[in-house]
């Protein structure tokens, strides 16, 4: 039985209307979680050739892989719980008490050195995910959490994709509008690179780090899309940034995914490495392939066994935030913006307990 403790965060994950990409067709299903393109086959405990998997088995396999991700720059998924009476799964992560690295928009911007340190963390985290054949698809400051060690941890895999081969060829729109790449909102209907998509979002994030705002933003989604596809990147006069940083941002925000800088080149960029004085580790030095057994796939999702656990999980979901659900946070929060038209809005939290102890739970909370 899974034991809850206070150093976790719990994320609600809907099970309804899954988009399952199978043989190039989109099939809508009920009672499945969001499913990504078919991943590599599960590793059989007996060494036998893996059998073709049904859609639900593929979902369990992807969850099993996410649970085995082990990297300093990735938030650890502890467990996935299923309440059969509800339309959601509960994803239990390590708690990141310090919350998102930045709230956008903000006037509290980072220095170039701070931005460089954080970008290096993101680069290594994304390189690790791509090595595991995972495209994140929603990199943005609110999905980059600060650990107690000061390192950025990449979180929220709600719209991520797993792929076969060297890269994901995507065709659907997902993620946050202000961080979407031009090719993702194009009307051509052509497939596009998943890796290049993540690099674009990293470029928008780097811009946010030093200027406190997105380079392309508008209240109207169609105007925003037009800006992303056609407007060149502009740099404010203040704060002033180096030419090397401008060069990197422009290469990451190249509107042509074919010529956009990619992770291996970013790792060698003079601004990132201080002209070679501070190199990043090689891919093989921090990446190892994650494989899962049939047993791990079968046990990837656990049923919630009691009403007490259900009440506790629902209590922890009240704030619907990556932060400590019982910690008073009186600051801006960024809305997901997963649906077109949603904006970055200011939200404030109400009264909350002054300490970190879990409140007394009553049975009537289950209906909340």
ZIGINOR-V753079 format. One record per pair of residues at least 24 apart in sequence whose ideal C-beta (glycine too) atoms are under 10 Angstrom apart, sorted by the first residue. I is the first residue (numbers start at 1). J is the second residue. Records with the same first field share a line. If there is no record, write none. Layout:
I = J ; J
This chain:
1 = 302 ; 304 ; 305 ; 306 ; 309
2 = 78 ; 79 ; 80 ; 81 ; 92 ; 302 ; 303 ; 304 ; 305 ; 309
3 = 79 ; 309
4 = 78 ; 79 ; 81 ; 92 ; 308 ; 309 ; 312 ; 313 ; 316 ; 358
5 = 78 ; 92 ; 95 ; 358
6 = 95 ; 316 ; 324 ; 325 ; 326 ; 356 ; 357 ; 358
7 = 78 ; 94 ; 95 ; 96 ; 97 ; 324 ; 356
8 = 76 ; 78 ; 79 ; 92 ; 93 ; 94 ; 95 ; 316 ; 324 ; 325
9 = 75 ; 78 ; 91 ; 92 ; 93 ; 94 ; 95 ; 96 ; 97 ; 99 ; 145 ; 155 ; 316 ; 317 ; 319 ; 321 ; 322 ; 323 ; 324 ; 325
10 = 78 ; 79 ; 81 ; 90 ; 91 ; 92 ; 93 ; 95 ; 312 ; 313 ; 314 ; 315 ; 316 ; 317 ; 320 ; 325
11 = 75 ; 77 ; 80 ; 88 ; 89 ; 90 ; 91 ; 92 ; 93 ; 155 ; 156 ; 157 ; 158 ; 316 ; 317 ; 320 ; 321 ; 322
12 = 86 ; 87 ; 88 ; 89 ; 90 ; 91 ; 158 ; 313 ; 314 ; 316 ; 317 ; 320
13 = 63 ; 80 ; 81 ; 82 ; 88 ; 89 ; 90 ; 91 ; 157 ; 158
14 = 86 ; 87 ; 88 ; 89 ; 158
15 = 59 ; 82 ; 83 ; 86 ; 87 ; 88 ; 89
16 = 87 ; 88
17 = 87
18 = 55 ; 56 ; 59
19 = 159 ; 172 ; 174
20 = 55 ; 56 ; 58 ; 59
21 = 55 ; 58 ; 161 ; 162 ; 163 ; 170 ; 171 ; 172
22 = 55 ; 58
24 = 171
26 = 171 ; 172
27 = 55
29 = 55 ; 56 ; 59
30 = 87
31 = 56 ; 82 ; 84 ; 87
32 = 56 ; 58 ; 59 ; 89
33 = 59 ; 60 ; 62 ; 63 ; 80 ; 82 ; 88 ; 89 ; 91 ; 158 ; 301
34 = 59 ; 62 ; 89 ; 157 ; 158 ; 159 ; 160 ; 161 ; 174
35 = 59 ; 62 ; 63 ; 161 ; 162
36 = 62 ; 133 ; 134 ; 135 ; 137 ; 157 ; 159 ; 160 ; 161 ; 162 ; 163 ; 168
37 = 62 ; 133 ; 135 ; 161 ; 162 ; 163 ; 164 ; 168 ; 169 ; 170 ; 194
38 = 62 ; 162 ; 163 ; 164
39 = 64 ; 65 ; 132 ; 133 ; 134 ; 161 ; 162 ; 163 ; 164 ; 292
40 = 65 ; 132 ; 133 ; 162 ; 163 ; 164 ; 289 ; 290 ; 291 ; 292
41 = 164 ; 291 ; 292
42 = 291 ; 292 ; 293 ; 294 ; 295 ; 296 ; 297 ; 298
43 = 291 ; 292 ; 293 ; 294 ; 296 ; 297
44 = 293 ; 294 ; 295
45 = 293 ; 294 ; 295 ; 296
46 = 293 ; 294
48 = 294
50 = 294 ; 297
51 = 294
53 = 297
56 = 301
57 = 294 ; 297 ; 298 ; 300
58 = 162 ; 297
59 = 89 ; 297 ; 300 ; 301
60 = 292 ; 296 ; 297 ; 298 ; 299 ; 300 ; 301
61 = 162 ; 292 ; 294 ; 296 ; 297 ; 298 ; 300
62 = 134 ; 157 ; 160 ; 161 ; 162 ; 292 ; 297 ; 300
63 = 89 ; 91 ; 157 ; 292 ; 296 ; 297 ; 299 ; 300 ; 301
64 = 290 ; 291 ; 292 ; 293 ; 294 ; 295 ; 296 ; 297 ; 298 ; 299 ; 300 ; 301
65 = 132 ; 133 ; 134 ; 162 ; 290 ; 291 ; 292 ; 296 ; 297 ; 300
66 = 91 ; 132 ; 134 ; 157 ; 160 ; 162 ; 290 ; 292 ; 300
67 = 91 ; 290 ; 292 ; 296 ; 299 ; 300 ; 301
68 = 132 ; 290 ; 291 ; 292 ; 296 ; 300
69 = 125 ; 128 ; 129 ; 132 ; 134 ; 154 ; 157 ; 290
70 = 128 ; 288 ; 290
71 = 124 ; 125 ; 127 ; 128 ; 129 ; 131 ; 132 ; 153 ; 154 ; 286 ; 287 ; 288 ; 290
72 = 121 ; 124 ; 125 ; 128 ; 147 ; 149 ; 151 ; 152 ; 153 ; 286
73 = 120 ; 121 ; 122 ; 123 ; 124 ; 125 ; 126 ; 127 ; 128 ; 129 ; 144 ; 147 ; 151 ; 152 ; 153 ; 154 ; 286
74 = 124 ; 125 ; 126 ; 128 ; 129 ; 132 ; 134 ; 136 ; 152 ; 153 ; 154 ; 155 ; 157
75 = 125 ; 143 ; 144 ; 145 ; 147 ; 152 ; 153 ; 154 ; 155 ; 156 ; 157 ; 322
76 = 153 ; 155
77 = 155 ; 157
79 = 300 ; 301 ; 302
80 = 300 ; 301 ; 302
81 = 301 ; 302 ; 303 ; 304 ; 305 ; 309 ; 310 ; 313
82 = 301 ; 302 ; 303 ; 304
83 = 303 ; 304 ; 305 ; 307 ; 309 ; 310 ; 313 ; 314
84 = 303 ; 304
85 = 304 ; 307 ; 310 ; 366
86 = 304 ; 310 ; 313 ; 314
88 = 313 ; 314 ; 317
89 = 301 ; 304
90 = 301 ; 302 ; 304 ; 309 ; 310 ; 312 ; 313 ; 314 ; 316 ; 317
91 = 156 ; 157 ; 158 ; 301
92 = 302 ; 313 ; 316
93 = 145 ; 153 ; 155 ; 156 ; 322
94 = 145 ; 147 ; 148 ; 153 ; 155
95 = 145 ; 147 ; 148 ; 322 ; 323 ; 324 ; 325 ; 327 ; 356
96 = 144 ; 145 ; 146 ; 147 ; 148 ; 152 ; 153 ; 155 ; 322 ; 323 ; 324
97 = 145 ; 146 ; 147 ; 148 ; 323 ; 324 ; 327 ; 356
98 = 145 ; 146 ; 147 ; 148 ; 150 ; 153 ; 323 ; 324
99 = 142 ; 145 ; 146 ; 321 ; 322 ; 323 ; 324 ; 327 ; 329 ; 331 ; 333
100 = 140 ; 141 ; 142 ; 143 ; 144 ; 145 ; 146 ; 152 ; 155 ; 321 ; 322 ; 323 ; 331 ; 332 ; 333 ; 334
101 = 141 ; 142 ; 143 ; 144 ; 145 ; 146 ; 152 ; 153 ; 205 ; 208 ; 209
102 = 140 ; 141 ; 142 ; 144 ; 146 ; 205 ; 208 ; 209 ; 212 ; 334
103 = 141 ; 142 ; 208 ; 212 ; 331 ; 332 ; 333 ; 334 ; 344 ; 346
104 = 140 ; 141 ; 142 ; 178 ; 179 ; 204 ; 205 ; 207 ; 208 ; 209 ; 211 ; 212 ; 213 ; 214 ; 217 ; 332 ; 334 ; 344
105 = 208 ; 211 ; 212 ; 213 ; 214 ; 217 ; 332 ; 334 ; 344 ; 346
106 = 141 ; 208 ; 211 ; 212 ; 213 ; 331 ; 332
107 = 212 ; 213
108 = 212
109 = 208 ; 209 ; 210 ; 211 ; 212 ; 213 ; 239 ; 241
110 = 206 ; 208 ; 209 ; 210 ; 211 ; 212 ; 239
111 = 209 ; 210 ; 239 ; 241
112 = 209 ; 210 ; 239 ; 240 ; 241 ; 242 ; 244 ; 245 ; 271
113 = 274
114 = 209 ; 210
115 = 205 ; 206 ; 207 ; 208 ; 209 ; 210 ; 241 ; 245 ; 271
116 = 206 ; 209 ; 210 ; 245 ; 248 ; 271 ; 272 ; 273 ; 274 ; 278
117 = 150 ; 151 ; 152 ; 278
118 = 144 ; 146 ; 150 ; 151 ; 152 ; 205 ; 206 ; 209
119 = 152 ; 202 ; 203 ; 205 ; 206 ; 209 ; 245 ; 248 ; 252 ; 266 ; 269 ; 271 ; 272
120 = 151 ; 152 ; 266 ; 267 ; 272 ; 273 ; 278 ; 280 ; 281
121 = 146 ; 147 ; 150 ; 151 ; 152 ; 153 ; 154
122 = 152 ; 154 ; 198 ; 201 ; 202 ; 205 ; 206 ; 209 ; 266
123 = 199 ; 202 ; 263 ; 264 ; 266 ; 267 ; 269 ; 272 ; 280
124 = 151 ; 152 ; 154 ; 263 ; 267 ; 280 ; 281 ; 283 ; 285 ; 286 ; 287
125 = 151 ; 152 ; 153 ; 154 ; 155 ; 202 ; 286
126 = 154 ; 195 ; 198 ; 199 ; 201 ; 202 ; 263 ; 266
127 = 195 ; 198 ; 263 ; 264 ; 266 ; 267 ; 280 ; 281 ; 282 ; 283 ; 286 ; 287
128 = 154 ; 283 ; 286 ; 287 ; 288 ; 290
129 = 154 ; 157 ; 160 ; 162 ; 195 ; 198 ; 287
130 = 163 ; 166 ; 167 ; 168 ; 194 ; 195 ; 198 ; 199 ; 262 ; 263 ; 283 ; 287
131 = 263 ; 283 ; 284 ; 286 ; 287 ; 288 ; 289 ; 290
132 = 162 ; 287 ; 288 ; 289 ; 290 ; 291
133 = 161 ; 162 ; 163 ; 164 ; 165 ; 166 ; 167 ; 168 ; 194 ; 289 ; 290
134 = 160 ; 161 ; 162 ; 163 ; 168 ; 194 ; 198 ; 290
135 = 159 ; 160 ; 161 ; 162 ; 163 ; 167 ; 168 ; 170 ; 174 ; 193 ; 194 ; 195 ; 196 ; 197 ; 198
136 = 160 ; 161 ; 175 ; 194 ; 197 ; 198 ; 201 ; 202
137 = 161 ; 168 ; 170 ; 172 ; 173 ; 174 ; 175 ; 176 ; 179 ; 180 ; 184 ; 194 ; 197 ; 198 ; 201
138 = 174 ; 175 ; 176 ; 179 ; 180 ; 197 ; 198 ; 201 ; 336 ; 337 ; 338
139 = 175 ; 176 ; 179 ; 197 ; 198 ; 199 ; 200 ; 201 ; 202 ; 203 ; 204 ; 205
140 = 175 ; 176 ; 178 ; 179 ; 201 ; 202 ; 204 ; 205 ; 208 ; 214 ; 334 ; 336 ; 337
141 = 179 ; 204 ; 205 ; 208 ; 209 ; 212 ; 214 ; 334
142 = 176 ; 205 ; 321 ; 322 ; 332 ; 333 ; 334 ; 335 ; 336 ; 337 ; 344
143 = 175 ; 176 ; 179 ; 201 ; 205 ; 322 ; 334 ; 336
144 = 202 ; 205 ; 209 ; 322
145 = 322 ; 323
153 = 322
155 = 322
156 = 322 ; 336
158 = 336 ; 338
159 = 336 ; 338
160 = 194 ; 198
161 = 194 ; 197
162 = 194
163 = 194 ; 195
166 = 193 ; 195
167 = 192 ; 193 ; 194 ; 195 ; 196 ; 197 ; 262
168 = 192 ; 193 ; 194 ; 195 ; 196 ; 197 ; 198
169 = 193 ; 194
170 = 194 ; 196 ; 197
173 = 340
174 = 338
175 = 201 ; 336 ; 337 ; 338
176 = 201 ; 204 ; 214 ; 334 ; 335 ; 336 ; 337 ; 338 ; 339 ; 342 ; 344
177 = 214 ; 216 ; 217 ; 218 ; 221 ; 224 ; 225 ; 228 ; 337 ; 338 ; 339 ; 340 ; 341 ; 342 ; 343
178 = 204 ; 208 ; 213 ; 214 ; 215 ; 216 ; 217 ; 218 ; 221 ; 224 ; 227 ; 228 ; 337 ; 342 ; 343 ; 344
179 = 203 ; 204 ; 205 ; 208 ; 214 ; 216 ; 228 ; 337
180 = 204 ; 216 ; 224 ; 225 ; 228 ; 229 ; 337 ; 340
181 = 228 ; 229 ; 253 ; 254 ; 255 ; 257 ; 260
182 = 216 ; 225 ; 227 ; 228 ; 229 ; 230 ; 253 ; 254 ; 255 ; 256 ; 257
183 = 228 ; 229 ; 255 ; 256 ; 257 ; 258 ; 260
184 = 225 ; 228 ; 257
185 = 221 ; 222 ; 224 ; 225 ; 226 ; 228 ; 229 ; 340
186 = 225 ; 228 ; 229
187 = 225 ; 229
192 = 257 ; 258
193 = 257 ; 258 ; 260 ; 262
195 = 257 ; 260 ; 262 ; 263
196 = 252 ; 254 ; 256 ; 257 ; 258 ; 259 ; 260 ; 261 ; 262 ; 263
197 = 257 ; 260
198 = 262 ; 263
199 = 251 ; 252 ; 253 ; 254 ; 257 ; 260 ; 261 ; 262 ; 263 ; 265 ; 266
200 = 228 ; 252 ; 253 ; 254 ; 255 ; 257 ; 260
201 = 252
202 = 252 ; 253 ; 261 ; 263 ; 266
203 = 233 ; 248 ; 249 ; 250 ; 251 ; 252 ; 253 ; 254 ; 260 ; 261 ; 266
204 = 228 ; 233 ; 249 ; 252 ; 253
205 = 252
206 = 245 ; 248 ; 249 ; 252 ; 253 ; 266 ; 271
207 = 233 ; 235 ; 241 ; 245 ; 249 ; 252 ; 253
209 = 245 ; 249
210 = 235 ; 236 ; 239 ; 240 ; 241 ; 242 ; 245 ; 246 ; 249
211 = 235 ; 236 ; 238 ; 239 ; 241 ; 249
212 = 236 ; 239
213 = 344
214 = 344
215 = 249 ; 253
216 = 253
217 = 343 ; 344
218 = 343
219 = 341 ; 343
220 = 341 ; 343
221 = 337 ; 339 ; 340 ; 341 ; 342 ; 343
222 = 340 ; 341
224 = 340 ; 341 ; 343
225 = 340
228 = 253 ; 255
229 = 255
230 = 255
231 = 255
241 = 271
242 = 270 ; 271
243 = 271
244 = 269 ; 270 ; 271 ; 272 ; 274 ; 275
245 = 269 ; 270 ; 271 ; 272
246 = 271
247 = 271
248 = 272
307 = 363 ; 366
308 = 361 ; 363 ; 366
310 = 363 ; 365 ; 366
311 = 361 ; 362 ; 363 ; 364 ; 365 ; 366 ; 367 ; 368
312 = 358 ; 361 ; 365
313 = 366
314 = 361 ; 365 ; 366 ; 367 ; 368
315 = 358 ; 359 ; 360 ; 361 ; 362 ; 365 ; 366 ; 368
316 = 358
317 = 368
318 = 349 ; 352 ; 359 ; 365 ; 368
319 = 349 ; 350 ; 352
321 = 347 ; 349
323 = 349
324 = 352 ; 356
325 = 352 ; 356 ; 358
326 = 352 ; 353 ; 354 ; 355 ; 356 ; 357 ; 358 ; 359
327 = 352 ; 353 ; 354 ; 355 ; 356
328 = 352 ; 353 ; 354 ; 355
